[in-house]
Amino acid sequence: MIRAVKHNDTEALRRIYNYYVLNTTVTFDEEPVSLADYTEKLNGIISHYPFLVFEENNEILGFAYGSKFRPKPAYNTTVESTVYVKHGEHGKQIGTQLYAKLLQLLKTQNYRTVLGVLTIPNAGSVKLHENFGFTKVAHLKEVGFKFETWLDVGIFQLKLN
């Protein structure tokens, strides 16, 4: 079931996210995020943007949200999208279901453009974005450094309205 995030989801969301911090390059955070910091992040997002979770048998298996792209007023109708699926739960269409609902909500809230900012290579995430009609509009070479490796970032864009 997809539903809006609740404050008591924070620890489960943090655990999902911190797996990716410690084990992958899909996020450029290098240290696990504390509960206090993740709570602050969650509060900042939900005050302005939709934040959804995928729950099954009382367990959160993924989440997706919109967030501010850049702080200048001219970007107010542009939003960055984020989706994470719990490690070991891929291949069940959780990310696809979350993204479909998130994009629907962003459109009804009159956002014009959604940007996905992805570490490249990441075939699964690229495919997810392309399946929703996102187009790769930028490829930034070696802009991140994690696990002793220089990493590229791709920016994927979808116009909603």
Backbone bond lengths (Angstrom), bond angles and torsions (degrees), N, CA, C in turn:
res aa  C-N    CA-C-N  psi(-1)  N-CA   C-N-CA  omega(-1)  CA-C   N-CA-C  phi
1 M - - - 1.441 - - 1.525 108.72 -
2 I 1.302 115.56 136.97 1.464 120.97 175.01 1.520 107.89 -99.48
3 R 1.312 115.27 132.90 1.462 120.88 -179.74 1.529 109.31 -147.54
4 A 1.315 115.02 167.78 1.459 120.24 174.74 1.520 109.43 -68.96
5 V 1.302 115.63 147.77 1.454 121.55 179.53 1.533 109.83 -64.77
6 K 1.320 115.51 150.33 1.463 122.68 173.69 1.528 107.64 -120.96
7 H 1.320 116.28 155.91 1.465 119.28 -178.69 1.531 112.19 -60.60
8 N 1.335 117.29 -32.03 1.467 117.87 -179.21 1.528 112.86 -77.41
9 D 1.339 118.27 3.32 1.465 122.78 174.20 1.527 111.66 -85.14
10 T 1.303 117.29 -11.04 1.460 121.23 -167.82 1.526 113.32 -55.14
11 E 1.305 118.01 -45.21 1.471 119.82 -177.66 1.528 111.28 -64.20
12 A 1.314 118.13 -41.85 1.465 120.54 178.73 1.527 110.82 -64.46
13 L 1.309 117.71 -40.63 1.467 121.73 177.96 1.521 110.46 -63.82
14 R 1.306 115.60 -43.44 1.461 121.37 179.81 1.528 111.00 -61.36
15 R 1.325 117.56 -41.02 1.471 120.85 178.95 1.528 110.82 -64.48
16 I 1.323 116.51 -43.51 1.471 119.68 177.53 1.522 109.58 -60.00
17 Y 1.316 117.41 -49.22 1.459 121.96 -177.86 1.524 111.70 -63.17
18 N 1.318 116.79 -44.96 1.467 119.88 -176.28 1.527 112.70 -65.33
19 Y 1.331 118.34 -25.95 1.467 119.15 173.08 1.534 108.71 -57.99
20 Y 1.333 116.62 -45.93 1.459 121.25 -177.95 1.529 111.93 -69.22
21 V 1.326 116.49 -33.63 1.465 120.51 176.03 1.525 109.83 -60.72
22 L 1.320 116.35 -47.79 1.467 121.05 -173.27 1.525 114.41 -80.18
23 N 1.319 118.09 -23.97 1.463 120.69 -168.93 1.516 116.74 -122.12
24 T 1.335 118.81 -6.28 1.458 119.89 -174.16 1.528 110.86 -140.91
25 T 1.314 114.58 173.90 1.465 120.87 174.91 1.524 111.97 -106.31
26 V 1.322 119.18 11.22 1.468 119.90 -179.22 1.526 112.11 -70.34
27 T 1.318 117.05 -20.42 1.459 121.48 170.00 1.522 107.47 -122.72
28 F 1.306 116.38 147.80 1.459 119.75 179.81 1.520 111.97 -92.68
29 D 1.336 118.63 1.22 1.459 119.09 169.44 1.520 107.55 -62.21
30 E 1.332 116.27 143.69 1.460 120.44 -178.05 1.519 113.46 -113.30
31 E 1.317 116.31 -21.06 1.464 121.84 -179.81 1.525 109.05 -115.98
32 P 1.334 117.53 143.83 1.473 119.67 177.16 1.525 110.87 -54.83
33 V 1.313 115.26 143.15 1.456 121.67 -179.80 1.529 108.62 -85.21
34 S 1.319 116.71 133.07 1.469 121.09 179.55 1.525 110.24 -72.56
35 L 1.319 115.39 161.49 1.461 119.87 177.77 1.523 110.40 -61.31
36 A 1.319 117.85 -41.54 1.470 120.71 179.52 1.526 110.92 -61.97
37 D 1.323 117.24 -44.18 1.466 120.35 -179.63 1.529 111.57 -67.58
38 Y 1.343 116.87 -39.08 1.460 118.56 179.99 1.526 110.59 -69.67
39 T 1.319 116.89 -35.88 1.467 120.98 176.29 1.525 110.43 -61.77
40 E 1.322 116.75 -43.81 1.466 121.06 177.88 1.534 110.79 -62.56
41 K 1.322 116.44 -43.18 1.466 120.70 178.30 1.526 110.37 -61.45
42 L 1.335 116.80 -47.56 1.461 121.81 -179.98 1.523 110.73 -58.43
43 N 1.325 117.06 -47.28 1.461 120.90 -179.17 1.523 111.49 -60.74
44 G 1.327 116.91 -39.08 1.456 120.78 178.96 1.517 112.33 -65.71
45 I 1.331 116.32 -38.17 1.467 120.18 -179.19 1.521 110.90 -71.98
46 I 1.336 116.88 -51.20 1.468 118.97 -172.65 1.524 113.16 -69.23
47 S 1.313 117.62 -14.04 1.464 118.80 176.66 1.531 111.81 -73.03
48 H 1.351 117.49 -15.34 1.464 120.65 -176.98 1.524 115.11 -133.46
49 Y 1.318 117.76 -22.73 1.465 121.11 -169.60 1.530 111.12 -133.43
50 P 1.328 115.92 157.16 1.470 118.52 175.16 1.529 111.27 -70.88
51 F 1.323 114.97 143.46 1.468 122.72 177.48 1.523 105.71 -138.74
52 L 1.323 115.98 116.22 1.462 122.35 -175.08 1.517 111.30 -114.93
53 V 1.335 115.57 151.13 1.465 120.88 172.64 1.521 108.88 -125.76
54 F 1.326 114.83 152.39 1.457 122.22 173.26 1.521 105.73 -106.79
55 E 1.324 116.25 118.79 1.459 121.67 -176.46 1.522 109.58 -121.07
56 E 1.313 115.45 136.32 1.458 121.59 176.84 1.524 108.30 -141.05
57 N 1.311 117.20 128.20 1.466 122.33 -178.20 1.528 111.82 51.26
58 N 1.333 115.60 45.11 1.465 123.28 178.54 1.521 113.77 62.77
59 E 1.337 117.72 23.02 1.462 121.88 177.24 1.529 108.54 -125.15
60 I 1.313 116.02 133.02 1.461 120.89 177.28 1.522 108.16 -81.74
61 L 1.341 114.82 123.72 1.463 120.80 -176.87 1.526 112.16 -110.52
62 G 1.308 117.37 -4.69 1.452 120.10 178.19 1.507 111.46 -179.86
63 F 1.326 115.20 167.94 1.461 120.34 178.39 1.513 110.12 -153.94
64 A 1.319 115.08 157.82 1.464 122.10 177.93 1.521 108.59 -148.90
65 Y 1.331 115.33 146.10 1.458 118.67 179.21 1.524 110.35 -155.99
66 G 1.310 114.30 162.83 1.450 122.13 170.79 1.515 108.64 -101.66
67 S 1.326 116.15 155.19 1.464 119.78 176.94 1.526 109.71 -153.50
68 K 1.308 115.03 168.38 1.461 121.46 -177.83 1.519 109.87 -62.52
69 F 1.333 115.54 133.37 1.462 120.58 176.62 1.524 110.57 -78.01
70 R 1.310 116.69 -56.07 1.464 122.21 178.07 1.521 107.72 -145.88
71 P 1.329 118.00 156.84 1.472 120.09 -171.67 1.527 116.99 -79.89
72 K 1.304 119.73 -2.90 1.472 120.62 -178.79 1.528 110.85 -78.66
73 P 1.342 118.50 142.01 1.470 122.05 -177.76 1.529 114.08 -56.20
74 A 1.307 118.14 -30.48 1.468 120.48 -178.39 1.534 111.83 -64.00
75 Y 1.332 117.51 -18.10 1.463 122.06 -179.78 1.531 113.22 -94.70
76 N 1.318 118.50 9.00 1.467 120.67 -173.15 1.521 114.90 -61.13
77 T 1.322 118.92 -21.14 1.464 120.04 178.36 1.530 112.23 -100.84
78 T 1.317 115.87 9.20 1.467 122.02 176.13 1.520 108.25 -109.99
79 V 1.307 116.20 135.88 1.456 121.32 -176.94 1.524 109.24 -133.27
80 E 1.328 116.11 145.47 1.461 120.72 173.15 1.523 108.18 -95.32
81 S 1.308 116.19 138.19 1.464 120.29 -179.50 1.526 110.30 -105.76
82 T 1.325 114.86 150.23 1.460 121.91 179.22 1.516 108.57 -139.41
83 V 1.323 116.31 138.62 1.462 120.82 174.79 1.528 108.51 -143.26
84 Y 1.330 115.85 135.58 1.463 122.68 175.54 1.522 108.76 -134.06
85 V 1.314 115.46 138.82 1.460 122.37 175.18 1.524 107.16 -118.17
86 K 1.309 115.66 136.31 1.462 121.23 -179.03 1.527 110.54 -54.32
87 H 1.324 115.88 136.33 1.463 120.85 178.64 1.534 109.53 -54.98
88 G 1.322 115.55 133.29 1.459 121.22 -179.31 1.518 113.85 92.07
89 E 1.338 117.47 -4.30 1.464 121.32 -177.88 1.528 112.70 -112.44
90 H 1.315 117.40 10.10 1.470 120.63 179.70 1.517 110.01 -70.79
91 G 1.329 115.39 159.18 1.462 121.03 178.60 1.513 113.99 85.76
92 K 1.326 117.36 6.35 1.464 121.83 -179.25 1.531 112.29 -109.44
93 Q 1.311 116.75 10.79 1.466 123.08 179.81 1.534 113.62 67.33
94 I 1.324 117.24 18.14 1.467 120.90 179.54 1.521 110.20 -64.11
95 G 1.329 117.21 -48.92 1.457 120.72 179.23 1.512 112.06 -61.57
96 T 1.318 116.80 -40.09 1.465 121.54 179.55 1.525 110.60 -63.63
97 Q 1.314 117.24 -44.93 1.465 120.09 179.80 1.530 111.29 -64.90
98 L 1.326 116.17 -42.60 1.462 120.01 178.65 1.529 110.86 -62.70
99 Y 1.328 116.13 -44.72 1.457 119.96 -177.31 1.523 111.12 -65.30
100 A 1.322 117.41 -40.51 1.464 120.59 178.93 1.529 110.48 -58.81
101 K 1.302 116.86 -46.22 1.464 120.89 -179.52 1.525 111.19 -68.73
102 L 1.332 116.89 -41.80 1.462 120.13 179.21 1.528 110.63 -60.98
103 L 1.313 117.74 -47.53 1.464 120.78 -179.23 1.526 111.29 -62.66
104 Q 1.312 116.46 -37.56 1.474 120.62 176.51 1.527 110.16 -61.41
105 L 1.319 117.30 -46.05 1.470 121.04 179.80 1.525 111.53 -64.69
106 L 1.321 116.67 -42.68 1.463 119.60 179.79 1.526 111.06 -62.18
107 K 1.309 116.37 -38.64 1.465 120.20 178.68 1.527 110.73 -65.18
108 T 1.330 117.44 -44.41 1.466 119.86 -179.60 1.525 111.56 -68.00
109 Q 1.335 116.79 -21.25 1.466 120.46 177.74 1.528 111.55 -91.81
110 N 1.330 115.73 12.88 1.463 123.75 173.03 1.522 115.60 66.67
111 Y 1.331 116.74 28.03 1.459 118.78 168.87 1.513 107.51 -75.59
112 R 1.309 116.20 144.03 1.467 121.45 -175.51 1.528 112.02 -97.12
113 T 1.325 116.60 -39.03 1.459 121.61 -173.73 1.516 110.09 -133.59
114 V 1.338 115.12 136.59 1.464 121.86 175.24 1.518 107.27 -116.68
115 L 1.329 115.63 133.76 1.460 121.55 178.42 1.521 110.01 -117.03
116 G 1.312 115.15 130.99 1.454 121.68 170.53 1.515 107.50 -104.81
117 V 1.324 117.33 125.26 1.461 122.56 -178.41 1.522 106.60 -112.47
118 L 1.349 116.05 109.12 1.460 121.91 -168.36 1.515 112.50 -119.25
119 T 1.313 116.25 138.79 1.454 119.44 167.94 1.524 107.27 -68.48
120 I 1.326 116.23 133.74 1.460 122.08 -178.14 1.525 107.94 -115.77
121 P 1.322 120.18 132.14 1.459 127.00 6.77 1.532 112.79 -83.14
122 N 1.314 114.83 150.44 1.454 123.20 175.27 1.530 106.49 -163.51
123 A 1.324 115.25 80.36 1.467 121.36 -171.77 1.522 112.56 -56.95
124 G 1.329 118.45 -41.13 1.458 121.28 -177.84 1.511 112.36 -63.98
125 S 1.313 116.76 -44.96 1.459 120.51 -179.38 1.523 111.60 -70.99
126 V 1.321 116.72 -38.81 1.464 119.92 176.16 1.529 109.58 -59.58
127 K 1.323 116.76 -46.73 1.470 121.18 -179.75 1.534 110.53 -61.38
128 L 1.319 117.35 -43.54 1.466 121.04 178.47 1.526 110.10 -56.53
129 H 1.311 116.85 -49.65 1.462 120.16 -178.27 1.526 111.57 -64.96
130 E 1.318 116.93 -44.41 1.465 119.78 -179.98 1.526 111.57 -63.65
131 N 1.321 117.79 -35.04 1.466 120.88 178.03 1.524 112.43 -63.99
132 F 1.319 117.13 -24.92 1.462 121.16 177.62 1.524 112.43 -94.17
133 G 1.323 117.31 4.24 1.452 120.50 176.45 1.518 115.28 93.79
134 F 1.329 117.47 6.47 1.456 120.01 175.57 1.534 109.20 -66.16
135 T 1.318 115.61 147.47 1.455 122.81 176.36 1.522 108.63 -118.42
136 K 1.314 116.49 136.13 1.460 119.88 176.34 1.523 108.08 -72.00
137 V 1.334 116.38 121.49 1.459 121.01 -177.00 1.520 112.85 -114.11
138 A 1.333 116.71 -10.07 1.470 119.23 178.79 1.520 109.70 -155.78
139 H 1.313 114.55 149.19 1.465 121.99 173.87 1.526 106.26 -135.36
140 L 1.324 115.18 107.85 1.459 121.78 -178.17 1.525 108.42 -96.45
141 K 1.307 116.90 119.23 1.460 121.48 -172.92 1.525 111.20 -89.39
142 E 1.337 113.91 130.56 1.469 123.12 173.01 1.530 112.84 49.61
143 V 1.329 116.44 51.89 1.465 120.76 179.99 1.528 112.64 -99.37
144 G 1.336 117.25 -10.05 1.451 121.31 177.52 1.520 110.30 -125.74
145 F 1.318 116.10 151.82 1.458 120.75 179.33 1.520 108.33 -134.81
146 K 1.326 116.03 115.42 1.456 121.21 -179.46 1.520 108.34 -149.87
147 F 1.311 116.97 144.47 1.464 122.86 -178.78 1.532 111.05 54.00
148 E 1.330 115.79 40.46 1.470 121.93 177.23 1.522 112.98 61.79
149 T 1.346 116.84 28.44 1.459 121.41 -178.70 1.519 110.27 -135.98
150 W 1.330 116.06 136.50 1.459 121.01 171.96 1.514 108.98 -78.07
151 L 1.317 116.72 136.05 1.464 122.21 -173.16 1.525 111.65 -124.51
152 D 1.320 114.67 142.98 1.458 122.13 176.09 1.527 109.90 -92.89
153 V 1.318 114.99 158.54 1.462 122.06 176.64 1.523 108.50 -129.59
154 G 1.316 115.63 132.69 1.456 121.52 173.67 1.513 109.37 -107.08
155 I 1.320 115.70 142.60 1.458 120.33 175.98 1.526 107.65 -114.18
156 F 1.332 114.58 124.76 1.465 122.57 -177.24 1.526 107.81 -114.61
157 Q 1.328 116.61 135.80 1.464 121.68 -173.34 1.518 111.08 -123.08
158 L 1.341 114.82 139.33 1.457 122.24 173.71 1.523 108.19 -131.34
159 K 1.335 116.21 125.75 1.459 120.23 174.01 1.520 108.16 -89.95
160 L 1.334 116.29 126.51 1.460 121.76 -177.67 1.521 112.45 -90.21
161 N 1.311 117.91 -38.46 1.468 121.93 -174.63 1.514 110.59 -124.80
